[in-house]
Amino acid sequence: MKFAMFYEIPVARPWDAESEYRAYKNTLEQAILGDQVGFHAFWTVEHHFLEEYSHCSNPEVLYGAVAARTENMRIGYGVRLLPKPYNHPIRSAESAAVLDLLSDGRVDFGTGRSSTRAELEGFDIDPHETRAMWSEALGHIVSAWTEEYYQADGKYWQMGAPRRVQPKPLQQPHPPLWGATSSPDGHREIGRHGIGLCSFTVGVPPEQLVERIDLYRQGLSECTKPAGKFVNDQAATFTMVHCAPTKQEAYEVADESFVWYPKHGGGLIASVAELLEGKELGTYAYTGEALQHRLDGSLGHLNFDYIHSSGSGIVGDPEECIEAARRYEAAGCDLLLCLLNPYNIPHDKVMQSIELIGKYVIPEFK
């Protein structure tokens, strides 16, 4: 199992004029250290309008800065939002290709469709069309990378005539493709597309990942026409991670953030069910479960003791973090996306955590 740094770029209130500036500068400093201590990759989300939770709205600019300051880590889109009008597929192909050239072929191209009301409503997107948009966009992106001239002619995007989409990526035939999902049926759908899995579920024990990865593997077995020119059969998941010299320090530092993040994230997912109130949830059925958890109060009862004891987050001294990470490896995870600052962990403590993970945890999995 490999380890990747994973970022939402939260900015906890109260804010001052330089809060976001510090958040980005700290992220860059942490990425540089992660590259030096042996992390396999650096991934971030793309989110819009999610105050405090994620201020990472234009990650590809950050990726360029990270690429210029690192040598070994791969750089992962975690994810590029594909529905219209978030990102035009031709612009996505161009942007990722430029990053692949500048990073010497280190791009992993993760894709997704969105799972919050603020974003879907804010960009005036019909939730029921997002999966079809995602699938169509993925096809356009791959063709733009791999065909000398390409003409998009789909339901959502058309180009009028064949055109050379340039530049082309360094990796041949193209960067590895990934798809993000939070729903059980989504795991199977990602597999059917023949792309890598980003299983985005938080606040659940790693053992619950087994069934979801099984659904993904089942989808892979049903894949007859991969979205890319090759099958990427890697399974990634993300979890909150904090390592400190002692267990007590780790628990004290992580407590607030490890509880705030899944509670707030659960509320954001539930917001889609509120947006669709009185309508069929369709492929967003899982958001109805999140809404029920919020309404019945179970989301509010989530606490640090449960997250720690269940292994829903990795927290402790290096030895305990190794033991917890083993559970993700046993569940079938190939790439562990480590959310190093879920909300409000101080920069110096994140740097310490990165150092300890690189020195003690990662070597145990090589």
Backbone hydrogen bonds in HBPLUS format (Angstrom, degrees):
<---DONOR---> <-ACCEPTOR-->    atom                        ^
c    i                          cat <-CA-CA->   ^        H-A-AA   ^      H-
h    n   atom  resd res      DA  || num        DHA   H-A  angle D-A-AA Bond
n    s   type  num  typ     dist DA aas  dist angle  dist       angle   num
A0002-LYS N   A0334-ASP O   2.89 MM 332  6.25 166.4  1.91 149.3 148.4     1
A0336-LEU N   A0002-LYS O   2.81 MM 334  6.15 173.0  1.82 159.2 157.8     2
A0040-HIS N   A0003-PHE O   2.77 MM  37  5.60 148.8  1.87 166.5 176.4     3
A0004-ALA N   A0336-LEU O   2.88 MM 332  6.01 168.1  1.89 154.5 152.1     4
A0338-CYS N   A0004-ALA O   2.74 MM 334  5.88 173.5  1.74 161.2 161.2     5
A0005-MET N   A0041-ALA O   2.80 MM  36  6.17 160.3  1.83 154.9 151.0     6
A0043-TRP N   A0005-MET O   2.78 MM  38  5.99 164.8  1.80 154.1 159.3     7
A0006-PHE N   A0338-CYS O   2.86 MM 332  5.15 142.0  2.00 144.9 132.6     8
A0007-TYR N   A0043-TRP O   2.97 MM  36  6.35 139.6  2.14 135.4 147.8     9
A0045-VAL N   A0007-TYR O   3.06 MM  38  6.50 146.1  2.18 169.9 175.6    10
A0055-HIS N   A0009-ILE O   2.82 MM  46  5.53 158.0  1.86 140.3 145.5    11
A0011-VAL N   A0052-GLU O   2.94 MM  41  4.64 144.9  2.07 120.1 131.4    12
A0019-SER N   A0016-ASP O   3.27 MM   3  5.39 176.2  2.27 115.3 115.5    13
A0022-ARG N   A0018-GLU O   2.92 MM   4  6.13 164.7  1.94 156.7 159.2    14
A0023-ALA N   A0019-SER O   3.06 MM   4  6.30 155.2  2.12 143.4 150.7    15
A0024-TYR N   A0020-GLU O   3.08 MM   4  6.34 159.1  2.13 151.7 155.0    16
A0025-LYS N   A0021-TYR O   3.00 MM   4  6.21 165.6  2.02 153.5 158.1    17
A0026-ASN N   A0022-ARG O   2.79 MM   4  5.84 161.7  1.82 153.2 158.3    18
A0027-THR N   A0023-ALA O   3.08 MM   4  6.19 152.1  2.16 136.4 144.1    19
A0028-LEU N   A0024-TYR O   3.03 MM   4  6.31 157.8  2.08 149.8 154.8    20
A0029-GLU N   A0025-LYS O   3.05 MM   4  6.33 162.1  2.09 149.1 153.6    21
A0030-GLN N   A0026-ASN O   2.89 MM   4  6.09 155.2  1.95 150.3 157.4    22
A0031-ALA N   A0027-THR O   2.89 MM   4  6.11 152.1  1.97 147.5 155.2    23
A0032-ILE N   A0028-LEU O   3.05 MM   4  6.32 158.9  2.09 152.5 157.1    24
A0033-LEU N   A0029-GLU O   3.20 MM   4  6.46 158.7  2.25 143.4 148.6    25
A0034-GLY N   A0030-GLN O   2.86 MM   4  6.08 158.7  1.90 149.3 155.9    26
A0035-ASP N   A0031-ALA O   2.98 MM   4  6.22 152.7  2.06 149.7 155.7    27
A0036-GLN N   A0032-ILE O   3.23 MM   4  6.48 150.3  2.32 140.3 148.0    28
A0036-GLN N   A0033-LEU O   3.01 MM   3  5.04 116.0  2.43  96.0 111.9    29
A0037-VAL N   A0033-LEU O   2.97 MM   4  6.26 146.0  2.09 154.3 163.8    30
A0039-PHE N   A0034-GLY O   3.03 MM   5  5.40 162.7  2.06 157.1 154.3    31
A0074-ARG N   A0040-HIS O   2.96 MM  34  6.33 168.1  1.97 141.9 140.7    32
A0042-PHE N   A0074-ARG O   2.79 MM  32  6.21 147.9  1.90 151.7 159.9    33
A0076-GLY N   A0042-PHE O   2.79 MM  34  5.96 164.0  1.82 140.6 146.2    34
A0078-GLY N   A0044-THR O   2.62 MM  34  4.95 127.3  1.89 167.6 167.3    35
A0047-HIS N   A0056-CYS O   3.02 MM   9  5.77 164.7  2.05 134.4 139.4    36
A0051-GLU N   A0049-PHE O   3.16 MM   2  5.88 124.0  2.49 107.7  92.6    37
A0054-SER N   A0050-LEU O   3.01 MM   4  5.53 177.4  2.01 159.2 158.4    38
A0061-VAL N   A0058-ASN O   3.38 MM   3  6.30 153.6  2.45 124.6 128.6    39
A0062-LEU N   A0059-PRO O   2.91 MM   3  5.02 112.1  2.38 100.6 117.4    40
A0063-TYR N   A0059-PRO O   2.79 MM   4  6.14 152.4  1.86 153.7 163.2    41
A0064-GLY N   A0060-GLU O   3.15 MM   4  6.32 150.0  2.24 137.7 143.5    42
A0065-ALA N   A0061-VAL O   3.24 MM   4  6.61 153.6  2.32 143.5 150.2    43
A0065-ALA N   A0062-LEU O   3.04 MM   3  5.08 114.2  2.49  96.2 112.0    44
A0066-VAL N   A0062-LEU O   2.87 MM   4  6.18 157.0  1.92 155.8 162.7    45
A0067-ALA N   A0063-TYR O   2.78 MM   4  5.95 161.0  1.81 150.7 156.3    46
A0068-ALA N   A0064-GLY O   3.08 MM   4  6.25 149.2  2.18 141.1 148.4    47
A0069-ARG N   A0066-VAL O   3.05 MM   3  5.18 140.1  2.22 101.3 112.9    48
A0070-THR N   A0066-VAL O   3.04 MM   4  6.06 114.1  2.49 149.9 165.0    49
A0075-ILE N   A0106-ARG O   2.75 MM  31  5.84 163.5  1.78 149.4 153.3    50
A0108-ASP N   A0075-ILE O   2.93 MM  33  6.03 155.0  2.00 143.5 142.1    51
A0077-TYR N   A0108-ASP O   2.95 MM  31  6.33 161.9  1.98 166.3 168.3    52
A0080-ARG N   A0110-GLY O   2.86 MM  30  6.09 166.8  1.88 136.0 137.7    53
A0112-GLY N   A0080-ARG O   3.09 MM  32  6.14 143.2  2.23 148.7 143.1    54
A0082-LEU N   A0112-GLY O   3.02 MM  30  6.16 170.1  2.03 165.6 163.0    55
A0086-TYR N   A0083-PRO O   2.89 MM   3  5.90 130.4  2.14 134.5 144.7    56
A0091-ARG N   A0088-HIS O   3.04 MM   3  5.27 116.0  2.47 104.1 119.5    57
A0092-SER N   A0088-HIS O   2.89 MM   4  6.20 151.9  1.97 154.0 163.4    58
A0093-ALA N   A0089-PRO O   2.93 MM   4  6.15 156.8  1.98 144.0 149.4    59
A0094-GLU N   A0090-ILE O   2.97 MM   4  6.21 160.3  2.01 147.3 152.5    60
A0095-SER N   A0091-ARG O   2.88 MM   4  6.00 167.7  1.90 150.8 154.3    61
A0096-ALA N   A0092-SER O   3.02 MM   4  6.11 172.8  2.02 153.3 155.5    62
A0097-ALA N   A0093-ALA O   3.07 MM   4  6.08 150.0  2.16 140.3 148.8    63
A0098-VAL N   A0094-GLU O   3.01 MM   4  6.29 159.4  2.06 153.1 157.7    64
A0099-LEU N   A0095-SER O   3.07 MM   4  6.35 165.4  2.10 151.8 155.7    65
A0100-ASP N   A0096-ALA O   2.87 MM   4  6.05 150.4  1.96 142.6 151.2    66
A0101-LEU N   A0097-ALA O   2.99 MM   4  6.28 151.1  2.08 147.6 154.6    67
A0102-LEU N   A0098-VAL O   2.96 MM   4  6.23 167.2  1.97 156.3 159.5    68
A0103-SER N   A0099-LEU O   2.90 MM   4  5.91 145.1  2.02 146.1 154.9    69
A0105-GLY N   A0100-ASP O   2.69 MM   5  4.63 160.4  1.73 158.4 156.5    70
A0104-ASP N   A0101-LEU O   3.31 MM   3  5.32 165.1  2.34 105.0 108.6    71
A0109-PHE N   A0176-PRO O   2.86 MM  67  6.00 156.9  1.92 173.0 176.8    72
A0178-TRP N   A0109-PHE O   2.93 MM  69  6.00 144.4  2.06 145.5 138.4    73
A0111-THR N   A0178-TRP O   2.91 MM  67  5.95 138.9  2.08 121.2 132.2    74
A0180-ALA N   A0111-THR O   2.85 MM  69  6.13 153.0  1.93 167.2 176.3    75
A0120-LEU N   A0116-THR O   3.09 MM   4  6.28 174.9  2.09 157.2 157.8    76
A0121-GLU N   A0117-ARG O   2.81 MM   4  5.52 159.7  1.85 149.5 156.5    77
A0122-GLY N   A0118-ALA O   2.97 MM   4  5.47 136.4  2.16 116.6 129.8    78
A0123-PHE N   A0119-GLU O   2.99 MM   4  6.05 140.5  2.15 144.1 150.8    79
A0125-ILE N   A0120-LEU O   2.81 MM   5  5.07 170.8  1.82 154.2 156.6    80
A0124-ASP N   A0121-GLU O   3.04 MM   3  4.73 158.0  2.09  98.2 104.5    81
A0129-GLU N   A0126-ASP O   2.92 MM   3  5.57 163.1  1.95 123.6 129.3    82
A0130-THR N   A0127-PRO O   3.22 MM   3  5.38 161.8  2.26 107.0 112.5    83
A0133-MET N   A0129-GLU O   2.96 MM   4  6.14 158.9  2.01 154.1 160.9    84
A0134-TRP N   A0130-THR O   2.84 MM   4  5.95 160.7  1.87 147.5 152.9    85
A0135-SER N   A0131-ARG O   3.03 MM   4  6.22 164.6  2.05 148.6 151.9    86
A0136-GLU N   A0132-ALA O   2.99 MM   4  6.16 164.0  2.02 148.9 153.4    87
A0137-ALA N   A0133-MET O   2.86 MM   4  5.97 168.2  1.87 155.0 158.8    88
A0138-LEU N   A0134-TRP O   3.02 MM   4  6.16 157.8  2.07 149.1 154.9    89
A0139-GLY N   A0135-SER O   3.31 MM   4  6.58 154.4  2.38 143.7 149.1    90
A0140-HIS N   A0136-GLU O   3.11 MM   4  6.51 156.0  2.17 151.8 158.3    91
A0141-ILE N   A0137-ALA O   2.93 MM   4  6.19 160.9  1.97 156.7 161.6    92
A0142-VAL N   A0138-LEU O   3.12 MM   4  6.33 170.0  2.13 153.1 154.8    93
A0143-SER N   A0139-GLY O   3.09 MM   4  6.21 164.5  2.12 147.6 152.3    94
A0144-ALA N   A0140-HIS O   2.83 MM   4  5.98 153.1  1.91 148.3 156.2    95
A0145-TRP N   A0141-ILE O   3.05 MM   4  6.31 145.5  2.17 145.8 154.6    96
A0146-THR N   A0142-VAL O   3.01 MM   4  6.17 152.8  2.08 148.5 156.1    97
A0147-GLU N   A0143-SER O   2.87 MM   4  5.46 150.5  1.95 148.7 150.6    98
A0150-TYR N   A0163-ARG O   2.85 MM  13  5.39 170.3  1.86 139.3 139.7    99
A0163-ARG N   A0150-TYR O   2.95 MM  13  5.39 159.0  1.99 124.7 128.1   100
A0159-MET N   A0152-ALA O   2.86 MM   7  5.20 134.8  2.06 158.6 145.7   101
A0154-GLY N   A0157-TRP O   2.86 MM   3  5.34 171.4  1.87 157.2 157.7   102
A0196-GLY N   A0177-LEU O   2.89 MM  19  6.08 158.4  1.94 147.1 140.8   103
A0179-GLY N   A0196-GLY O   2.77 MM  17  6.12 150.7  1.85 159.2 162.5   104
A0198-CYS N   A0179-GLY O   2.88 MM  19  5.76 148.4  1.98 153.3 145.6   105
A0181-THR N   A0198-CYS O   3.08 MM  17  6.43 150.1  2.17 167.1 163.7   106
A0200-PHE N   A0181-THR O   2.89 MM  19  5.78 156.5  1.94 153.7 157.9   107
A0186-GLY N   A0183-SER O   3.08 MM   3  5.01 123.4  2.41  94.7 109.9   108
A0187-HIS N   A0183-SER O   3.23 MM   4  6.62 138.5  2.41 147.3 157.1   109
A0187-HIS N   A0184-PRO O   3.11 MM   3  5.38 132.2  2.35 101.7 113.4   110
A0189-GLU N   A0185-ASP O   3.07 MM   4  6.33 153.0  2.14 142.9 151.0   111
A0190-ILE N   A0186-GLY O   2.89 MM   4  6.13 155.9  1.95 151.6 156.5   112
A0191-GLY N   A0187-HIS O   3.21 MM   4  6.46 158.7  2.26 141.4 146.8   113
A0192-ARG N   A0188-ARG O   2.94 MM   4  6.28 152.5  2.02 148.0 155.7   114
A0193-HIS N   A0189-GLU O   3.20 MM   4  6.50 133.1  2.44 139.6 151.0   115
A0193-HIS N   A0190-ILE O   3.11 MM   3  5.25 135.8  2.31  98.6 110.9   116
A0194-GLY N   A0191-GLY O   2.86 MM   3  5.10 154.4  1.92 107.9 116.6   117
A0227-ALA N   A0193-HIS O   2.74 MM  34  5.22 170.6  1.75 149.4 146.9   118
A0232-ASN N   A0194-GLY O   3.08 MM  38  6.13 157.6  2.14 139.5 140.8   119
A0197-LEU N   A0234-GLN O   2.87 MM  37  6.32 156.9  1.92 159.0 165.1   120
A0236-ALA N   A0197-LEU O   2.66 MM  39  5.66 158.9  1.70 147.2 154.9   121
A0199-SER N   A0236-ALA O   2.78 MM  37  6.10 170.9  1.79 157.1 154.3   122
A0208-GLN N   A0205-PRO O   3.00 MM   3  5.69 149.1  2.10 117.7 125.5   123
A0209-LEU N   A0206-PRO O   2.89 MM   3  5.20 152.6  1.96 108.8 118.0   124
A0210-VAL N   A0207-GLU O   3.24 MM   3  5.63 152.8  2.32 106.3 113.1   125
A0213-ILE N   A0209-LEU O   2.86 MM   4  6.12 160.2  1.90 162.0 167.4   126
A0214-ASP N   A0210-VAL O   2.90 MM   4  6.12 150.8  1.99 146.9 156.0   127
A0215-LEU N   A0211-GLU O   3.01 MM   4  6.31 148.6  2.12 141.6 149.2   128
A0216-TYR N   A0212-ARG O   3.03 MM   4  6.35 152.4  2.11 142.2 149.9   129
A0217-ARG N   A0213-ILE O   2.82 MM   4  6.13 161.4  1.86 153.5 157.8   130
A0218-GLN N   A0214-ASP O   2.85 MM   4  6.07 148.3  1.95 144.1 153.5   131
A0219-GLY N   A0215-LEU O   2.91 MM   4  6.21 153.6  1.98 145.0 151.9   132
A0220-LEU N   A0216-TYR O   2.90 MM   4  6.28 152.1  1.98 149.1 157.3   133
A0221-SER N   A0217-ARG O   3.05 MM   4  6.34 150.2  2.14 143.2 150.2   134
A0222-GLU N   A0218-GLN O   3.20 MM   4  6.53 127.7  2.49 136.6 150.2   135
A0222-GLU N   A0219-GLY O   2.97 MM   3  5.04 136.3  2.17  98.1 111.1   136
A0223-CYS N   A0220-LEU O   3.09 MM   3  5.06 158.6  2.14 102.2 108.8   137
A0334-ASP N   A0235-ALA O   2.74 MM  99  5.29 158.5  1.78 155.0 162.4   138
A0335-LEU N   A0235-ALA O   3.22 MM 100  6.45 149.1  2.32 140.4 141.8   139
A0237-THR N   A0335-LEU O   3.19 MM  98  6.71 148.0  2.30 161.2 169.5   140
A0337-LEU N   A0237-THR O   2.80 MM 100  5.90 174.7  1.81 159.2 159.0   141
A0239-THR N   A0337-LEU O   3.05 MM  98  6.46 151.2  2.14 164.8 168.1   142
A0339-LEU N   A0239-THR O   2.87 MM 100  5.81 171.1  1.88 150.5 151.6   143
A0314-ILE N   A0240-MET O   2.77 MM  74  6.10 165.3  1.79 168.8 165.3   144
A0241-VAL N   A0339-LEU O   3.06 MM  98  5.72 164.9  2.08 137.2 135.6   145
A0242-HIS N   A0314-ILE O   2.83 MM  72  6.34 151.4  1.91 156.6 166.0   146
A0316-GLY N   A0242-HIS O   3.20 MM  74  6.77 145.6  2.32 156.4 165.3   147
A0244-ALA N   A0316-GLY O   3.07 MM  72  6.21 153.7  2.14 141.2 148.1   148
A0250-ALA N   A0246-THR O   3.15 MM   4  6.38 164.2  2.18 148.7 153.2   149
A0251-TYR N   A0247-LYS O   2.91 MM   4  6.18 163.4  1.93 160.6 164.3   150
A0252-GLU N   A0248-GLN O   3.03 MM   4  6.20 165.6  2.05 151.9 155.8   151
A0253-VAL N   A0249-GLU O   2.97 MM   4  6.08 164.0  1.99 154.6 158.8   152
A0254-ALA N   A0250-ALA O   2.97 MM   4  5.97 159.0  2.01 149.1 155.1   153
A0255-ASP N   A0251-TYR O   3.02 MM   4  5.73 142.8  2.16 145.5 152.3   154
A0258-PHE N   A0254-ALA O   2.86 MM   4  5.71 170.2  1.87 177.6 177.0   155
A0260-TRP N   A0256-GLU O   2.94 MM   4  6.06 166.9  1.96 154.7 159.1   156
A0261-TYR N   A0257-SER O   3.07 MM   4  5.93 171.1  2.08 147.9 150.4   157
A0263-LYS N   A0259-VAL O   3.32 MM   4  6.36 159.3  2.37 150.4 156.5   158
A0264-HIS N   A0260-TRP O   2.86 MM   4  5.92 170.3  1.87 159.6 162.7   159
A0265-GLY N   A0261-TYR O   2.78 MM   4  5.82 164.5  1.80 155.3 160.8   160
A0266-GLY N   A0262-PRO O   2.86 MM   4  5.75 153.3  1.93 135.7 142.9   161
A0267-GLY N   A0263-LYS O   3.14 MM   4  6.40 150.2  2.24 141.3 148.8   162
A0268-LEU N   A0264-HIS O   3.03 MM   4  6.37 148.3  2.13 146.8 155.6   163
A0269-ILE N   A0265-GLY O   3.04 MM   4  6.35 157.8  2.09 151.7 156.7   164
A0270-ALA N   A0266-GLY O   2.98 MM   4  6.17 157.0  2.03 144.7 151.5   165
A0271-SER N   A0267-GLY O   3.11 MM   4  6.27 130.7  2.36 136.1 147.9   166
A0271-SER N   A0268-LEU O   3.20 MM   3  5.16 134.1  2.42  92.7 105.1   167
A0272-VAL N   A0269-ILE O   3.21 MM   3  5.90 155.6  2.27 116.3 121.5   168
A0273-ALA N   A0270-ALA O   3.06 MM   3  5.44 124.0  2.39 106.8 119.7   169
A0274-GLU N   A0270-ALA O   3.25 MM   4  6.69 147.6  2.36 144.7 154.1   170
A0275-LEU N   A0271-SER O   2.94 MM   4  6.21 151.2  2.03 141.9 149.6   171
A0276-LEU N   A0272-VAL O   3.01 MM   4  6.28 145.5  2.13 144.0 153.0   172
A0277-GLU N   A0274-GLU O   3.18 MM   3  4.98 161.7  2.22 107.4 107.5   173
A0279-LYS N   A0276-LEU O   2.81 MM   3  5.32 152.0  1.89 147.5 147.5   174
A0284-TYR N   A0281-LEU O   2.90 MM   3  5.12 158.3  1.95 131.5 132.7   175
A0285-ALA N   A0282-GLY O   3.25 MM   3  5.70 132.7  2.49 124.3 121.7   176
A0287-THR N   A0284-TYR O   2.95 MM   3  5.58 150.8  2.04 115.7 124.1   177
A0288-GLY N   A0285-ALA O   2.95 MM   3  5.45 143.9  2.09 111.5 121.5   178
A0290-ALA N   A0286-TYR O   3.27 MM   4  6.64 153.6  2.34 141.7 148.3   179
A0291-LEU N   A0287-THR O   2.97 MM   4  6.23 151.4  2.06 141.1 148.7   180
A0292-GLN N   A0288-GLY O   2.98 MM   4  6.21 154.6  2.04 142.9 149.6   181
A0293-HIS N   A0289-GLU O   2.97 MM   4  6.26 155.2  2.03 148.3 154.8   182
A0294-ARG N   A0290-ALA O   3.06 MM   4  6.35 145.7  2.18 141.6 150.7   183
A0295-LEU N   A0291-LEU O   2.86 MM   4  6.13 160.1  1.90 152.7 158.3   184
A0296-ASP N   A0292-GLN O   2.85 MM   4  5.99 156.9  1.91 153.3 158.6   185
A0299-LEU N   A0293-HIS O   3.12 MM   6  5.43 161.5  2.16 128.5 125.7   186
A0297-GLY N   A0294-ARG O   3.29 MM   3  5.23 153.2  2.37  97.2 104.9   187
A0300-GLY N   A0297-GLY O   3.10 MM   3  5.25 122.4  2.44  99.0 113.0   188
A0301-HIS N   A0298-SER O   3.18 MM   3  5.15 141.1  2.34  94.9 105.9   189
A0302-LEU N   A0299-LEU O   3.30 MM   3  5.59 163.5  2.33 106.9 111.8   190
A0307-ILE N   A0303-ASN O   3.21 MM   4  6.54 169.2  2.22 154.3 156.9   191
A0308-HIS N   A0304-PHE O   2.83 MM   4  5.97 164.7  1.86 160.2 164.1   192
A0309-SER N   A0305-ASP O   2.89 MM   4  5.89 168.9  1.90 148.3 151.8   193
A0310-SER N   A0306-TYR O   2.89 MM   4  5.74 155.5  1.95 150.5 156.5   194
A0312-SER N   A0307-ILE O   2.97 MM   5  4.83 124.1  2.29 140.9 151.6   195
A0311-GLY N   A0308-HIS O   3.24 MM   3  5.37 147.2  2.35 100.7 110.2   196
A0321-CYS N   A0317-ASP O   2.95 MM   4  6.16 159.7  1.99 161.6 168.4   197
A0322-ILE N   A0318-PRO O   2.92 MM   4  6.13 151.9  2.00 150.9 157.7   198
A0323-GLU N   A0319-GLU O   3.14 MM   4  6.43 160.5  2.18 146.8 151.4   199
A0324-ALA N   A0320-GLU O   2.97 MM   4  6.22 160.3  2.01 149.8 155.0   200
A0325-ALA N   A0321-CYS O   2.90 MM   4  6.02 158.5  1.94 146.1 152.3   201
A0326-ARG N   A0322-ILE O   3.00 MM   4  6.22 144.4  2.13 145.3 154.5   202
A0327-ARG N   A0324-ALA O   3.10 MM   3  5.46 136.4  2.30 103.8 114.8   203
A0328-TYR N   A0325-ALA O   3.03 MM   3  5.28 127.1  2.32 102.4 115.6   204
A0329-GLU N   A0325-ALA O   3.09 MM   4  6.47 156.8  2.14 151.5 158.3   205
A0330-ALA N   A0326-ARG O   2.84 MM   4  6.07 157.1  1.89 148.9 155.2   206
A0331-ALA N   A0327-ARG O   3.10 MM   4  6.22 131.9  2.34 130.6 142.3   207
A0331-ALA N   A0328-TYR O   3.18 MM   3  5.02 129.1  2.45  90.2 103.8   208
A0333-CYS N   A0328-TYR O   3.15 MM   5  5.69 159.7  2.20 155.3 152.3   209
A0332-GLY N   A0329-GLU O   3.06 MM   3  5.39 158.0  2.11 107.4 114.4   210
A0349-LYS N   A0346-PRO O   3.01 MM   3  5.35 125.2  2.32 105.5 119.7   211
A0350-VAL N   A0346-PRO O   3.00 MM   4  6.37 149.0  2.10 152.7 162.6   212
A0351-MET N   A0347-HIS O   2.93 MM   4  6.21 162.7  1.96 155.9 160.3   213
A0352-GLN N   A0348-ASP O   3.04 MM   4  6.19 153.0  2.11 136.3 143.6   214
A0353-SER N   A0349-LYS O   2.96 MM   4  6.12 153.8  2.03 139.9 147.0   215
A0354-ILE N   A0350-VAL O   2.90 MM   4  6.19 159.7  1.94 154.9 159.7   216
A0355-GLU N   A0351-MET O   3.03 MM   4  6.25 161.8  2.06 148.6 153.3   217
A0356-LEU N   A0352-GLN O   2.98 MM   4  6.24 160.7  2.01 151.5 156.2   218
A0357-ILE N   A0353-SER O   2.90 MM   4  6.08 161.7  1.94 153.5 158.7   219
A0358-GLY N   A0354-ILE O   2.95 MM   4  6.10 162.5  1.98 149.7 154.8   220
A0359-LYS N   A0355-GLU O   2.95 MM   4  6.10 149.7  2.04 143.8 152.4   221
A0360-TYR N   A0356-LEU O   2.85 MM   4  5.78 165.5  1.87 151.0 154.8   222
A0361-VAL N   A0357-ILE O   3.00 MM   4  4.68 125.4  2.31 111.3 127.0   223
A0362-ILE N   A0357-ILE O   2.88 MM   5  6.02 167.5  1.90 160.3 163.2   224
A0364-GLU N   A0361-VAL O   3.00 MM   3  5.58 142.5  2.14 116.5 126.7   225
A0365-PHE N   A0362-ILE O   2.94 MM   3  5.53 165.9  1.96 123.3 128.0   226
A0366-LYS N   A0363-PRO O   3.47 MM   3  5.47 165.1  2.50 108.8 107.4   227
